[in-house]
Amino acid sequence: MTHTPTPTHLDTLLQHTGIAEFNPKTGAAPVAVPSVRTSTVRFASLAALDEAQAGKARGERVVTYGRVGMDTHAALEQVFCDLEGADRAFLAPSGLAAITLTLLALVNSGDHMLVADCVYGPVRHLDNTVLQRMGIETTYCRATPQALAEQLKPTTRVLYVESPGSLLFEMLDIPALADFAKAHGLILVTDNTWGSGYIYRPLDLGAHVSVVAGTKYVGGHSDLMLGAVMARDPALVRRINDTHYAMGYSISADDAWLALRGVRTLPIRMREHAAHALRICEFLQGRAEVGRIYHPALASDPGHAIWARDCTGSNGMMAVELKLDKPAARRFVDALKLFSIGFSWGGFESLVQSVNTEVLASHGYWRHSDHALVRLHIGLESPDDLMVDLAQALAAARA
């Protein structure tokens, strides 16, 4: 009797999870699950429909209508579960949609939420425009147990963090935050887009819910919008499931298919992004125009010890403080030839974004400076070519 080995490495699992099943009549199957698009789901009998409805009422992943998604969606959900070590995954049309889904599932009118001051900027916009209108109170502060303890209220229900933090990549101590959340009966939610489950697994570190923008490294090709929410606890899964259905979230089967295609090369891409980024860091450290580099995989970064303890790798993201005034920094950005100017990241291409340091005033991790700050995503181009491009742009900035 033959034994099918169980993959022990995530690299192997990502090549074998969510692939097409064999046709029982022909014994054949494509490698990749096709893009299965439908609005109407038909049933062989009323008994089959009744069984599906009963499973849906129990909170199971059962398809009764096309909005839930069929084979392609189910395959991608399994991929996210494998990446994050979760029992259930829920797909959303974007990363921000996934954040919205999570918060509306977990907080009610009159509740209070603690939020790390380094979170993705649109979370604050969601708070200002939707959550406050619903009677949900939010307090932003440094994500340390000491700082958070001072902001606790009897109505606090959720601790929402992002690690590493947005823009400056501040590493948070997730195990310590998980202990804090447990001690105070809070639900710990982590935005894990940076790690995307491959190099960082917050659920293994004690978080209750992980949120990922699959738009970034999971897709990997800058051609889709996607969010996902992952959890293990059955009660939390049920709450997210009910809210997901009530909000009518759906993604196209074609986008799910693109994400499945992208995730097969995630291990290779992530390692290359990380290796390239470290080479760029080493180059920039030797430039007189550079004041500081924010990149947790860099040994000089304040969060390096936490990164080394909790992560299994890194990626292409970094922020660079330049000893330039704003006009010179703009000349630098505009002079770059191999870096596109854009807000996203995680694709194959290198990107640059000029960061408005006024936005960082609320980040406790930020050391106020008159210097300019740029965010770089180091892509899959040759680092040698990128270094030449950065050197010429720095020269143009000084001119």
C-alpha positions in Angstrom: 0.0 0.0 0.0 1.4 3.4 -1.1 1.6 6.2 1.4 1.2 9.8 0.3 3.7 11.9 2.3 2.4 14.9 4.1 4.3 18.1 3.2 6.3 19.4 6.1 7.4 22.6 4.5 5.1 25.5 3.4 7.0 25.8 0.1 5.8 22.3 -0.8 2.3 22.8 0.5 1.7 25.9 -1.6 2.4 23.9 -4.7 -0.1 21.1 -3.8 -2.9 22.8 -2.0 -6.0 24.1 -3.8 -5.2 22.2 -7.1 -7.9 20.6 -9.3 -9.4 17.3 -8.4 -9.5 14.4 -10.8 -12.6 13.8 -12.8 -14.1 10.5 -11.5 -15.2 9.5 -15.0 -12.0 10.3 -17.0 -9.4 10.1 -14.3 -7.9 13.3 -15.6 -7.6 16.8 -14.2 -5.9 20.1 -15.0 -3.2 21.2 -12.6 -4.8 24.5 -11.8 -8.4 24.9 -10.7 -10.2 26.8 -13.5 -12.0 30.1 -12.9 -15.4 28.8 -12.0 -17.8 31.7 -12.5 -21.5 31.5 -11.6 -24.3 33.4 -10.1 -26.9 30.7 -9.8 -26.1 27.4 -8.1 -28.4 24.5 -9.1 -29.2 21.4 -7.0 -30.0 17.9 -8.1 -33.0 17.8 -5.7 -34.8 19.6 -2.9 -33.1 17.2 -0.5 -29.7 18.3 -1.7 -30.8 22.0 -1.3 -32.1 21.3 2.2 -28.8 19.7 3.2 -26.9 22.7 1.9 -29.1 25.1 3.8 -28.7 23.1 7.0 -24.9 23.3 6.6 -25.1 27.0 6.0 -27.2 27.4 9.2 -24.4 25.6 11.1 -21.8 28.1 9.8 -20.2 25.7 7.4 -18.7 26.8 4.1 -21.6 25.6 1.9 -22.5 27.1 -1.5 -26.1 27.9 -2.0 -25.6 31.0 -4.2 -22.8 32.3 -6.4 -21.8 35.1 -4.1 -20.1 32.5 -1.8 -18.0 31.3 -4.7 -17.4 27.8 -5.9 -14.3 25.7 -6.6 -11.9 28.6 -7.3 -12.9 30.5 -4.2 -12.8 27.4 -2.0 -9.3 26.6 -3.3 -8.0 30.1 -2.5 -9.6 30.1 1.0 -7.7 26.8 1.7 -4.5 28.5 0.5 -5.0 31.3 3.0 -5.8 28.8 5.8 -2.5 27.0 5.0 -0.5 30.2 4.9 -1.9 31.5 8.2 -2.5 28.3 10.0 -6.2 29.1 10.2 -9.4 27.0 10.2 -11.4 29.3 8.1 -10.7 32.1 5.7 -13.1 34.7 4.3 -12.5 36.6 1.1 -13.1 40.3 0.5 -12.8 42.7 -2.4 -9.8 44.5 -1.0 -7.5 44.7 2.0 -9.5 47.6 3.5 -12.8 45.6 2.9 -11.3 42.8 4.9 -10.4 45.2 7.8 -14.0 46.6 7.6 -15.5 43.1 7.7 -13.4 42.2 10.7 -14.2 45.2 12.8 -17.9 45.2 12.0 -18.0 41.5 13.0 -16.3 42.1 16.3 -17.4 45.5 17.7 -20.8 46.8 18.5 -22.3 50.2 19.2 -21.0 51.4 22.6 -17.8 49.3 22.4 -14.3 50.7 22.7 -11.3 49.6 20.6 -7.6 50.0 21.2 -5.6 50.5 18.0 -1.9 50.7 17.4 -0.8 54.1 16.4 1.2 52.7 13.5 -1.7 51.1 11.6 -2.6 51.5 7.9 -3.8 55.1 7.4 -7.3 54.2 5.9 -8.1 52.5 9.2 -8.3 56.0 10.7 -10.6 57.1 7.9 -12.8 54.1 8.5 -13.0 55.1 12.1 -13.8 58.8 11.4 -16.4 58.1 8.7 -18.1 54.9 9.8 -17.2 53.5 13.2 -17.7 56.8 15.1 -21.1 57.2 13.4 -22.0 53.8 14.7 -21.1 54.7 18.3 -17.8 52.8 18.4 -15.0 54.5 20.3 -11.4 54.1 19.2 -8.1 55.1 21.0 -4.8 55.1 19.3 -1.5 54.6 21.2 1.8 52.8 21.1 1.2 49.1 21.0 3.0 48.1 24.2 1.2 46.5 27.1 2.2 49.4 29.3 0.8 52.1 27.0 -2.3 50.1 26.2 -3.1 49.4 29.9 -3.4 53.2 30.5 -6.0 53.4 27.8 -8.2 50.4 28.8 -11.9 51.0 29.5 -14.6 48.7 30.8 -16.1 48.7 27.3 -12.8 47.8 25.5 -13.4 44.7 23.3 -10.8 44.6 20.6 -7.1 45.3 20.2 -6.2 46.0 16.6 -2.5 46.2 15.5 -0.4 46.0 12.4 3.1 44.4 12.6 5.4 45.6 11.2 3.6 48.9 11.3 2.6 51.0 8.3 5.2 53.3 6.7 8.0 52.8 9.3 7.8 49.0 9.8 7.8 49.0 13.6 8.0 45.4 14.8 5.4 44.7 17.6 5.8 42.1 20.3 2.7 40.0 19.3 3.2 37.3 22.0 3.3 40.0 24.7 0.2 41.7 23.1 -1.5 38.3 23.0 -0.9 37.8 26.7 -2.2 41.4 27.4 -5.3 40.7 25.3 -6.0 37.4 27.1 -5.5 39.0 30.5 -8.1 41.7 29.7 -10.6 39.6 27.7 -9.8 41.3 24.4 -9.8 40.0 20.8 -6.4 40.6 19.2 -6.6 41.4 15.5 -3.4 41.7 13.4 -3.0 43.2 9.9 -0.5 40.7 8.5 -0.2 42.0 5.0 3.6 42.5 5.4 4.1 38.8 6.2 1.1 37.4 4.3 1.4 34.2 6.2 4.5 33.1 4.5 7.2 34.8 6.6 5.0 35.8 9.6 2.1 33.9 11.3 0.4 36.0 14.0 -2.1 33.2 14.8 0.7 31.0 15.9 2.0 33.9 18.1 -1.4 34.3 19.9 -3.4 36.6 17.7 -7.1 35.7 17.3 -7.7 37.1 13.8 -5.3 37.8 10.9 -6.1 40.2 8.1 -4.2 40.2 4.8 -4.4 42.3 1.7 -3.9 39.6 -1.0 -3.5 42.5 -3.4 0.1 42.6 -2.3 2.4 39.6 -2.1 -0.1 36.8 -2.5 -1.2 38.2 -5.9 2.3 39.3 -6.6 1.7 40.8 -10.0 -0.1 44.1 -9.3 -3.2 43.0 -11.3 -5.9 42.2 -8.7 -7.6 43.6 -5.6 -8.2 41.1 -2.7 -8.5 40.8 1.0 -8.8 37.9 3.4 -9.7 37.4 7.1 -8.5 34.3 8.9 -9.4 32.8 12.3 -9.3 29.6 14.3 -11.7 30.1 17.2 -15.2 28.6 16.3 -17.1 31.5 17.9 -15.1 34.1 16.1 -15.4 32.2 12.8 -19.2 32.2 13.3 -19.3 35.9 13.9 -17.1 36.7 10.9 -19.1 34.3 8.7 -22.4 35.9 9.7 -21.1 39.4 9.0 -19.5 38.3 5.7 -22.8 37.0 4.5 -24.8 40.0 5.7 -22.5 42.5 4.0 -22.7 40.7 0.7 -19.0 40.5 0.1 -17.8 38.7 -3.0 -14.8 38.6 -5.3 -14.7 37.5 -8.9 -13.6 34.0 -9.7 -11.0 35.5 -12.1 -9.4 37.4 -9.3 -9.4 34.3 -7.1 -7.7 32.4 -10.0 -5.1 35.1 -10.4 -4.3 34.9 -6.6 -4.0 31.1 -6.8 -1.6 31.5 -9.8 0.4 34.1 -7.9 0.7 32.2 -4.6 2.5 29.3 -6.3 5.6 31.5 -6.8 5.2 33.3 -3.5 8.2 31.5 -1.8 10.6 32.3 -4.6 9.4 35.9 -5.0 9.5 36.7 -1.3 13.0 35.4 -0.9 14.2 37.4 -3.9 12.5 40.6 -2.7 14.1 40.1 0.7 17.6 39.5 -0.6 17.3 42.4 -3.0 16.1 44.7 -0.2 19.0 43.9 2.0 21.5 44.7 -0.8 19.8 48.0 -1.3 20.0 48.7 2.5 23.7 48.0 2.4 24.2 50.3 -0.5 22.1 53.1 1.1 23.9 52.8 4.4 27.1 54.0 2.7 25.5 57.1 1.2 26.0 60.4 3.0 22.5 61.5 2.0 20.9 58.8 4.1 20.0 59.4 7.7 18.2 56.2 8.7 16.8 53.1 7.2 13.6 51.4 8.5 13.7 47.7 7.7 13.4 45.1 10.4 15.6 42.5 8.7 18.5 45.0 8.9 20.6 44.3 12.0 20.7 48.0 13.0 16.9 48.3 13.0 15.4 48.6 16.6 12.9 45.9 15.9 15.5 43.4 14.5 15.5 41.1 17.6 11.7 40.7 17.5 11.9 40.1 13.7 14.6 37.5 14.2 12.5 35.7 16.9 9.1 35.8 15.3 9.6 35.9 11.5 11.0 33.3 9.1 12.0 35.9 6.4 11.5 39.4 5.1 10.3 41.2 2.0 11.1 44.2 -0.2 9.6 47.0 2.0 11.7 49.8 3.6 11.5 53.4 4.4 14.5 55.7 4.0 15.1 59.0 5.8 17.0 61.3 3.4 19.1 64.3 4.6 17.3 66.4 2.0 14.7 69.1 2.1 11.4 68.6 0.4 12.3 70.2 -3.0 15.4 68.0 -3.2 13.5 64.9 -2.1 10.9 65.6 -4.9 13.8 65.8 -7.4 15.1 62.5 -6.1 11.7 60.7 -6.6 11.1 62.2 -10.0 14.6 61.3 -11.2 14.2 57.6 -10.5 13.8 55.6 -13.7 13.4 52.0 -12.5 11.1 52.8 -9.6 7.4 53.6 -10.4 5.6 56.2 -8.2 2.7 54.4 -6.6 0.9 53.6 -3.3 0.8 49.8 -3.5 3.5 47.2 -3.1 4.1 43.5 -3.2 4.2 43.2 -7.0 7.2 42.3 -9.1 8.1 46.0 -9.7 10.0 48.5 -7.6 8.0 51.4 -6.3 8.7 54.7 -4.5 6.4 56.8 -2.5 7.2 60.2 -0.9 5.8 60.1 2.7 4.2 63.1 4.1 5.9 63.3 7.5 2.9 65.2 9.0 1.1 61.9 8.8 3.7 60.4 11.0 3.1 62.9 13.8 0.7 60.4 15.4 3.2 57.5 15.2 5.0 57.2 18.5 7.8 55.3 16.8 8.6 58.3 14.6 11.5 60.5 15.6 10.5 63.9 14.4 12.9 65.3 11.8 13.0 67.9 9.1 14.5 65.3 6.7 12.5 63.8 3.9 11.1 60.2 4.1 10.6 57.9 1.2 9.1 54.5 1.1 10.7 52.0 -1.2 9.5 48.6 -2.4 12.4 46.7 -3.9 11.2 44.5 -6.7 12.6 41.7 -8.8 14.9 43.8 -10.9 18.7 43.3 -10.6 19.8 45.1 -7.4 22.9 46.3 -9.4 20.6 48.2 -11.8 18.5 49.6 -8.9 21.6 50.9 -7.1 22.8 52.7 -10.2 19.3 54.2 -10.5 19.3 55.3 -6.9 22.8 56.8 -7.2 21.9 58.9 -10.2 18.7 60.1 -8.5 20.6 61.1 -5.4 23.0 63.0 -7.6 20.0 64.8 -9.3 18.6 65.7 -5.9 21.8 67.4 -4.9 22.1 69.3 -8.2 
